[in-house]
Amino acid sequence: MSASTAQPRRRGVGTPRWLGYAFVLPLMLWLAATILVPLAQSVALSFQNVRVIGTPGEFVGFANYTRLFESERFWEAFGRSLIWVLGNAALQTVLAFAAALILKQNFPGQKVARIWIILSWIVPTVVVVIIWRWLLSASGGIVNYALVALGITQEPIGFFSTGDGAFASVIAINSWRWFPFQAVILLAALQRIPSELYEAASVDGASTLQKFASITLPGLQSVLFVMGLIGTLMSFNVFDVIWLLTAGGPSSATTTLPVLIYDTGFRQFRLSQAAAISVVTGVFLLLFALVFMRFAAPPSDDGEEERL
């Protein structure tokens, strides 16, 4: 082939630019209809005094926000939400790392264990709640029966009867439900780390802890960043587990912001006030995501810090 005929092919020649926008437009319209429109309605609703869905309201300006920031209940729920996120993040990370490292090893039944670990994640939330309420029941629950039979406690423990006990129990149950999903993600990331790196470290006399700190953690940096961002946002918005287990009780001890929003809007019939809480929560999560992406983003492939 002569040099004159060996012309480099130009990508995209003959394809009109509008065609790409035409393919993306339906998705953008769908996202706008399902996200942007309800979001705009919630913001508009937060500036009114609507109490029940479908009833008219009047414009009240920032009165709902003023009342919100002066509410002690809001700040208590906000603090519980932060503790909830930190507790879930710590417990889920430890359990997910342990499970992923175990499942990475070769042992009989490894494939079966990798399949069955996600069972708690695919089971519906209502079923999970029913199972754990039965397991932790103070009257006939198998956990209390085992604790008394082994002599660990003298009498059954009311896991949901006190505020601290209920909050800790809900965190543990939610972490049990979600850590298998994270373990599967970590396992896939662990398998991408070349085994030659561990072999070379063993030859150099590195300990297991040194291998974990110098090889495993750097290899999981990108995955941990994504898990930290998405996991935090999802954990902050958890409602179903808390509501089905304790309904925010006892004495509002497990009332996080999502539970407070539901209780304010659909039990106290203060829809505009609930919308104001939702807007403040959304703004806080947006700011958190921006800060997290700015300061916790992993370095780019060329070794320079990724600029967002």
N, C-alpha and C positions, 0 to 999 in steps of 0.2 A: 504494500500500500504506500503510495507516494505521500510526501509530506503535505502536499496541497490538499489531499483528500482526508487526511487524518485530522479533522477538525474536532476540537473538544465540544461535546454536546452540552448545550446550555439547559440547565434544569428549569422546568416550568415554561419553556417556550411554547406558545400556542395556547396556553391555559389562561383564560381571563381571570383577573384578580377577583372579580365579584363572585366567582363560583365558590371560592373558599368561604366568603362571608355568607353565601346562600346556605351552605351546609351547617354553619355554626349558628345561624339566625334562629332556627326553631328551638335549639337548646337555650339560647340566651333569652328568648321570649318565655320559655317555660320557667327558667330560674327567676325571671322578673315577676312572673305571675304568682309564683309560690313563695318567694322570699322578699323581694323588694316591695311589692304591694302590701302584704301583711305588715311588714316592718313600718312602712309609711303610715298605715292605719293605726298601728300601736303608738307611734310618736304623736299623731294627731289626737288620739284618744287620751293620752297622758296630760293634755292641756285642757281637758274638759272635766265635767263632774258626773259622768255616767256611772250609774250604780249597777244596773242590770242590763244584760245584752238585749239590744233592740230598742231600748228606751232612749229618748232624746236627751241631750245634755247641753250645757252652756259652757262657753269658753271661760276658764278660770285662770289662765296664764300659768305661772310657775307655782301655784298654790299646792299642787300635789307633790312637787319636788321639795318645796319648803317643809311641808308636813312630813315627808319621807325622811329627810336628813335630820329632823328633830325627833324622829321616832327611835326610842331605845330598842324596840323590838327588831327594827331593821338592822341596826348595827350588831345586835346579838346574832341574828341570822347570818349576817355577813361574816362575822368572826367564826361561826360554826362552819360555814362553807369553806373558809380557808383551812381550818383544822381538818375538815373532811377530805379536802383535796390532798393535803400533805400526808395524812394518815393512809389514804388509799395508795398514793404514789409510793410511799416507803414500803408498805406491806406487799403490794403487787410487784414491785421491782425485785424485792428479795425472793419472793416465791417464783417469779418468772425466771430469774437467773438460775435459781437452784434447779428448777424443772428442766430448763433448756440444757444446762450442763450435764444433768443426769441422762437426758434423752439423747445426748450426743455420743454417749459411750455405747460400746457394743456389749449387749447382754441378751440372754434369751428372752424373747417376747418384746423386743425393742419396737418392732413395727406396730404391734398391738397397743403398746403403751402410748405411742405417738398418736394413734387414732383416738384412744379412749380419753386422753387428757382434755380434749376439747368438748367432752360431753357436758360439763357444767356450763360451758358458754353457749351451746346450742339449745339447752333446755329452756323453755319459756320462763319468764320472770315469775309468773304466778306460781308455777310448779316449784321453783327454787324457794320461794317464800314459804309455801306450805311445808316443804320438806324441813327447812330450818326451824320453823316455828314448832314443829313436832319434835325435832331433835333437841331443841333447847328448852322445851316446856318444863316448867317446875313441877308439873304433876304427870309423871309417866314418861318424860323425855329420856331418851337413851343416854344422852350426855350426862344429865344429872344422876341417872341410875349408875353409870359407870364411875362417876366421881365419888359417890357415896359408897359403892361396893368396894372400891379400891382404898377407901379410907382417906382420900384426899380432902374431902369436906365432910362435915358432920350432918349437914342437911342440904336439901336442894337449893341451888342458886337461882334467883330470879333475874335472868339475863336482861329482861326488858322491864323490870320493875323500878329500877333507878335510872337517873338521867345519864350518869357516866357509863353504867353498864349497858344501857340501850344503845348509846352512841358508839361505844367500842364494838358491840355485837353487830350493829349494822355495817360498820366499816369492814369488819372481818368477813361478813357474808358477801358484801359487794366485791371485796377483793378476791374471795374464793370464786366468785362467778366470772371475773374478768381476767385473772392472771393467766389462765391457759391460753387465751388469745395472744397475750404478749409473749408467752413462752414459745409459741409456734413461730412468731416473728423473729425472736432472738435466736431460735434454733436454726432458722433459715440463714440468718446473718452469720452465725458461728460456722456453718458449713462452707461459707464462702471464704473464710480465712485459710490461706494455704497451710497445710500441715507441715511443710518444710520449715516454716518459721519456728514452730514449736520444737522440731527436731534440732534445728540449729541452736536454739536456746538451751536445750538439754545438753548438747555437746559443750556449750560454754559454761555449764554448771548452774544455770538459772533455776531458782526454786519455782514451785507452783504459783506462789503469790507474785513473784517477779514476772512470770509468763503472763499472768492475768493482767497485771498493771501495764506491761510494755507491749503486749501483743493483742490480747483479747479486747480490752477497753478501747484502744485506738481503732481497732477494726470494727467496733460496734458504734463508733461515734455518730455516724450519720443516722443510723437506725435509732439510737437513743434520743437524738434530737427530735426526730419525727414523733417517736412515742411520747416524749415529754410534752411536746406541744399539743398534739391531738388528744393524748390521754388526759391532760389537765383540763382541756376544754370540755371533753366528754364527761369527765368525772364531776366537774363543777355543776353540770346540768342534770345530773342523775336525780330523778324524781320517783320512779316507779318502785324501786326497792325500799326506799325510806317510807314512802306513803303506805305501801302494802304491809310493811312490818310494824310500824309504830304510828303512822299518821301524824308524825311530827312530835309525838309525846315521848315519855311522860313529861308534862309541864313544859312543853315546847323545847325539850332537851335535844331533840333531833330535827328541829325546824331549820333547815337550810333555806337559801334564797328561793330555789324552785318550789319548795313546799310552801314558803311564805307567799309566793305569787299566787299559787293555786288557792290557798286558804283565804287570801285577801279578796280575790276576784270572784270565787265561786261558793264560798261559805259565808263571808261577811258582806258579799254583794257590793263591793267597792271596785268596780272594773277599772275605772280610770286610775285609781291608786295602784292597782296591780300592774297596769300598763306602765306607769312611771317606774316601778321597781324593775320591770323587764327592760326598759330602756337603759336605766343605770347599770344593770347587770351586763347588758350587751356592750355598752361603752367600756366598762371595766375589762371584760374579756378581750375586746378588740385592742385596748391599750396593752394588756398583758401579752397578747400574741405579737404585737409589734416590738415590744421590749425584748421578749424572749428570742425573736428572730434576729434582733440586732446584736444581742450580746451572747447568745448561746449557740449561734449557727456554727457548724463545723467548718474548718478551713477548706478552701477549694482544692481541686486536684493538683494545681501547680504550687501548692504550699502557701499561697497568699491567703489572707483572711478574706472570706466572702463578704462583699459589700452589698447591703440590702437597701 
